[in-house]
Amino acid sequence: MTSKRDIIIGIDLGTTNSLVAWSGPAGPEVIDDGDGPMLPSVVAYADAGGVERIGAPARAHAIENPTNTVYSIKRLIGQSFDDLAEELGRLPYPVERRSGEDGRDMPVVRIGAKRITPQEVSAVILGELRERASRHFGETVNRAVITVPAYFDDAQRQATRDAGAIAGLEVVRIINEPTAAALAYGLDRNKHATVAVYDLGGGTFDVTILRLSGEVFEVLSTAGDTHLGGDDFDRTIMDLAAREIAEQFKLRIESPATQQALRTFAENVKIALSNQDSAALEIDLGEGRTYQRELTVAEFEALIAPYVERTLASCRTALRDARLQPADIDQVVMVGGSTRVPAVRRRVGELFGRAPYTALDPDQVVALGAAIQASVLAGERRDLLLLDVTPLSLGIETMGGAMGKLIMKNTKMPCQATETFTTFQDGQTAVKINVLQGERELARDCRSLGVFNLTGIPPMPAGMPKVDVTFLIDQNGILNVSAKEQRSGAVAAIQIVPAHGLTPDEVKRMTAESIAHAADDMQAHRLIDLRNQVAFDTNKAEQMLERFGEQIDDALRDRIAGELTALRTFADETTDNDELARRLKTFDELTVPLAEAGISSGLREPAQPQGRR
Amino acid sequence: MNDTKPDTVPEKCINCSAELTSPVVCSGCHTLYPLPQSVDYFGLLGLPRAYDLDESALEKRFLSVSRHIHPDYFGSASGEMQQLSVRLSAELNQAVKVLRQPVLRAGYLLELCGGPGPASDRTVPPEVLGETMMLREEIEEAQADEDHPALQRLRKTVEEKRAVLVERIAELARRLPNAAAEDKTALRHTLNAVKYYDNMLELLWEA
């Protein structure tokens, strides 16, 4: 047995739902604290910017609170504002470009006067999962393995790691989702096979081809799309309904609340169509107008076909990069909630010429795999060996704006490349290097990870300094850069300006703030609870006064009536939790004779809902 | 940066005094050592420095060394050991990538033996240039016409021609390290030529 101090949890931080798992003596298991294993990846904020609800309660109130309810944040994390142009028009919550003095470009969510980064939103979800695990073990959990889509680039991975740090977690490893799924899949079987993992989640798609040989999991290739998932299927239904409503009723669905309602509705229709041949669309538009139609599976499949085709194109790329034909794949493992759509299963089956394997719980398998990897990192087991690849080529911008590749996609991680740089002017002591990720030929079509400022080069005539810059991609798929001047051995400094990320100082500040906020949030939470209790108790007293008021002494009756109004007013105005709690207690004591009168009159109140906490 | 490479291989583990069977890791206590300058990819994998190699031994050695040095096993180790495991794993992965592929392996061995590198001698045999130019034209034509049978035929032709070159490469690479200077040059030129066929196969993969 290991001590609980060493526990490393495995977290699947999903677009739609998130889970936390750990490896216990009986194998990996998802931690469920009574609300089900899945935590909806939804955070509702108060107007002042504080966190109000997390998970299922946040999702349940999304329609009433559309502009303050943040979901699908995974689609925004580590992205530039410009990357998201298409995405943003479809989100009911406002997202703006973060105004930065240093040329960085990232989206932020606007809540009231506050600007909240995607990293901070993700940190709230991670923090809740951490809490859930800490409650499960009865002590604080500090370390985690977090999964990301295999096709996430360096910026998205870094941002995810930063989100973990803000949530107070040491992220010991970032692991690819399909690879995690393969761990959970392959461990049971311990066989030799070539497997394709097809992972279609809420907002991301990956396909990974692996060779399993006993306890060795060797990834051969991976491909995917970080902006493709079940969300897009929902949108096709939303867009259809919006278009037909516009045609039939000359109505445009614009309000965030209606959009949010339509989104929930579309999701339910999609789920229904996995089990039945058609589903009814019916939307009450007010003023006696109702939009109504029947959506058949065939129509739905036609709507989503372009998206399914895009996933198949990625499958072909992955096969090609692994130098394999579809017939070489022994098993196609389906992962992610969106693989429940029958058309997806059918098309994938057609491509690989075999029925896909759907026996795994597509929602849980990634978290379970993360927990298995966590047990390796905790030193609990040494039998497994996981060899993964980098999903994207890494390079630098060369003269003329071309992308000069240094590390090719699908290279085993960790991997490194060294490139020698020199100066163009006498005495030049600094060189700027634009580091890129992507497959396109031109730098402007690739993703810039940031400009690396190489400084501290000894002053020499132009072309004399030879600075070796080493680009090292670690096992997490995260880039580390170091530099050294050949002749002098001087270590040149590398400053990284992340194009779409946070600086270490910002992460530190946000971590401190999130801890402070957690305390604030708890206070705010207690105040809400107390106010609810005051409302409940005063309403009840009011009813009792009406019915049994004559049975108590006049002076007491007047006093209760007076205190009742005073307490209500005080509860609305105060932010002093302790004083409010004290006055509530006094009031409750004061009303005891009234309650007793009610009981003695033999007219017991019908059982009250349990409002007390 | 602490990546200066030592010149020699330690004989015994400084931590547990066990004899070292790998230049980079003690198989007993998993203490890691920086890769010495004198150790090449063959040495890192415990294989003889020669073009012909036992492929199954290569795979076995790769997994056994990985099992000792992969960063996942250093999750709770010191920061220095963690960093070293990342760098050593990167070297190991590169070594295996090169040794697994006959063409890369021959090129690597050629440079180890003092032969010309791809940057210093870019010559391609003139007959190859002529031939690949004609093949490329045929490929472009077949692609424009979407003539799949022709593309498949072309792929087969290119694969066969490439195989002939790889055979020639093997023959020359087996003469290393003591090959005559003209053999080394011929090997360089043949290696350069293979690239042209690889590029064509990229175009023809889905034919």
Boltz contact constraints between the chains, C-beta under 6 A:
constraints:
  - contact:
      token1: [A, 172]
      token2: [B, 75]
      max_distance: 6.0
  - contact:
      token1: [A, 216]
      token2: [B, 63]
      max_distance: 6.0
  - contact:
      token1: [A, 320]
      token2: [B, 205]
      max_distance: 6.0
  - contact:
      token1: [A, 376]
      token2: [B, 72]
      max_distance: 6.0
  - contact:
      token1: [A, 377]
      token2: [B, 72]
      max_distance: 6.0
  - contact:
      token1: [A, 377]
      token2: [B, 75]
      max_distance: 6.0
  - contact:
      token1: [A, 379]
      token2: [B, 76]
      max_distance: 6.0
  - contact:
      token1: [A, 385]
      token2: [B, 66]
      max_distance: 6.0
  - contact:
      token1: [A, 385]
      token2: [B, 67]
      max_distance: 6.0
  - contact:
      token1: [A, 412]
      token2: [B, 93]
      max_distance: 6.0
  - contact:
      token1: [A, 414]
      token2: [B, 86]
      max_distance: 6.0
  - contact:
      token1: [A, 414]
      token2: [B, 89]
      max_distance: 6.0
  - contact:
      token1: [A, 414]
      token2: [B, 90]
      max_distance: 6.0
  - contact:
      token1: [A, 415]
      token2: [B, 90]
      max_distance: 6.0
  - contact:
      token1: [A, 415]
      token2: [B, 93]
      max_distance: 6.0
  - contact:
      token1: [A, 416]
      token2: [B, 90]
      max_distance: 6.0
  - contact:
      token1: [A, 474]
      token2: [B, 86]
      max_distance: 6.0
  - contact:
      token1: [A, 475]
      token2: [B, 71]
      max_distance: 6.0
  - contact:
      token1: [A, 482]
      token2: [B, 1]
      max_distance: 6.0
  - contact:
      token1: [A, 491]
      token2: [B, 1]
      max_distance: 6.0
